[in-house]
Amino acid sequence: MKNKAFSKLSIPEKEAKISSVLDSKTNGLLYAAELQRIAEALPLRQQYTVKLYRSNADYWHVLSLDRSIRIRPVLTPSSPGGASAVVTWSVKDPVGTRQLHIFIPPSRGKKGTRIYEQKRMEAAHGL
């Protein structure tokens, strides 16, 4: 999202755009409050590569591999089994591309769960 049109948007418009992109990338599996917290926590003058994890083990394995990366939490789980997100960047290249790692519990995408049914109803009613 590093372009002239995005840079001319107001802060709330930028956050709304980021929330929209993240909602799309996560297949609508994050709650609106979670999307908002991530959008508000991200510095808006930087680009990010978004990486999505559905396995808690994979999420933490990737974050623990390289000791030269720095990690900043942007979303902490509000309950056990909640989503979480961190931003990482390399100490060797502090101005380089940052990565946004998002963990979404596998239970959120299963039929019969509250978020699955909520998203299904929103889509059916055009919300």
C-alpha positions as CSV (number, residue, x, y, z in Angstrom):
1,M,0.0,0.0,0.0
2,K,2.9,2.3,-0.6
3,N,1.5,4.6,-3.2
4,K,0.4,8.2,-3.8
5,A,-3.3,7.6,-3.3
6,F,-2.8,5.8,0.0
7,S,-0.3,8.4,1.3
8,K,-3.0,11.2,0.8
9,L,-5.6,9.4,2.9
10,S,-6.4,10.6,6.4
11,I,-5.3,8.4,9.4
12,P,-8.8,6.9,9.9
13,E,-9.1,6.2,6.1
14,K,-5.7,4.5,6.1
15,E,-6.7,2.4,9.1
16,A,-10.0,1.4,7.4
17,K,-8.1,0.5,4.2
18,I,-5.6,-1.7,6.2
19,S,-8.5,-3.3,8.1
20,S,-10.2,-4.1,4.8
21,V,-7.1,-5.6,3.3
22,L,-6.4,-7.7,6.4
23,D,-10.0,-8.9,6.5
24,S,-9.7,-10.0,2.9
25,K,-6.3,-11.7,3.5
26,T,-7.5,-13.5,6.6
27,N,-10.7,-14.7,4.9
28,G,-12.8,-12.7,7.3
29,L,-11.8,-14.8,10.3
30,L,-10.7,-11.9,12.5
31,Y,-13.2,-10.0,14.6
32,A,-13.7,-6.3,13.7
33,A,-12.2,-5.2,17.0
34,E,-9.1,-7.4,16.3
35,L,-8.7,-5.8,12.8
36,Q,-9.0,-2.4,14.3
37,R,-6.4,-3.0,17.0
38,I,-3.9,-4.3,14.4
39,A,-4.6,-1.4,12.0
40,E,-4.1,1.1,14.9
41,A,-0.9,-0.5,16.1
42,L,0.8,-0.6,12.7
43,P,3.0,2.4,11.7
44,L,1.3,3.7,8.6
45,R,4.5,4.8,6.8
46,Q,5.9,1.3,6.4
47,Q,5.0,-1.7,4.1
48,Y,4.4,-5.1,5.5
49,T,4.4,-8.7,4.2
50,V,1.4,-10.5,5.8
51,K,1.9,-14.1,6.8
52,L,-1.1,-16.1,8.1
53,Y,-0.9,-19.1,10.4
54,R,-3.6,-21.5,11.5
55,S,-1.3,-23.7,13.6
56,N,0.0,-22.3,16.9
57,A,3.1,-24.5,16.6
58,D,4.0,-23.1,13.1
59,Y,3.4,-19.6,14.3
60,W,5.8,-19.8,17.3
61,H,8.3,-22.0,15.4
62,V,8.7,-19.3,12.7
63,L,9.1,-16.5,15.3
64,S,11.7,-18.5,17.3
65,L,14.0,-19.4,14.4
66,D,16.1,-16.3,13.8
67,R,17.6,-14.6,16.8
68,S,18.4,-11.5,14.7
69,I,14.8,-10.5,14.3
70,R,12.9,-8.1,16.6
71,I,9.3,-8.8,17.5
72,R,6.6,-6.3,18.5
73,P,3.2,-7.6,19.5
74,V,0.3,-5.8,17.9
75,L,-2.6,-8.1,19.0
76,T,-2.6,-10.2,22.1
77,P,-5.2,-12.9,22.6
78,S,-8.1,-11.6,24.6
79,S,-9.0,-15.2,25.7
80,P,-7.4,-18.6,25.4
81,G,-7.7,-19.7,21.8
82,G,-7.8,-16.1,20.6
83,A,-6.0,-14.6,17.6
84,S,-2.6,-12.9,18.0
85,A,-0.4,-10.9,15.7
86,V,3.2,-9.6,15.8
87,V,5.4,-7.4,13.6
88,T,8.9,-8.6,12.9
89,W,11.9,-6.9,11.4
90,S,15.6,-7.7,11.0
91,V,18.2,-6.1,13.2
92,K,20.6,-6.3,10.2
93,D,18.1,-4.3,8.0
94,P,16.0,-2.1,10.3
95,V,14.5,-0.1,7.5
96,G,13.7,-3.1,5.3
97,T,10.3,-4.8,4.8
98,R,8.5,-5.7,8.0
99,Q,6.4,-8.8,8.3
100,L,3.1,-9.0,10.0
101,H,2.5,-12.5,11.4
102,I,-1.1,-13.3,12.3
103,F,-2.2,-16.5,14.1
104,I,-5.9,-17.4,13.8
105,P,-7.1,-20.4,15.8
106,P,-8.2,-23.3,13.6
107,S,-11.6,-23.4,15.4
108,R,-12.6,-20.0,13.9
109,G,-13.0,-21.5,10.4
110,K,-15.1,-24.4,11.3
111,K,-18.8,-24.7,10.7
112,G,-20.9,-24.3,13.8
113,T,-18.5,-21.9,15.5
114,R,-19.7,-18.4,16.4
115,I,-17.5,-16.4,14.0
116,Y,-18.2,-18.8,11.1
117,E,-21.9,-18.3,11.6
118,Q,-21.6,-14.6,12.2
119,K,-19.6,-14.1,8.9
120,R,-22.0,-16.3,7.0
121,M,-25.0,-14.2,8.3
122,E,-23.3,-10.9,7.4
123,A,-22.6,-12.2,3.9
124,A,-26.1,-13.4,3.5
125,H,-27.5,-10.1,4.5
126,G,-25.0,-8.0,2.6
127,L,-23.4,-6.5,5.7
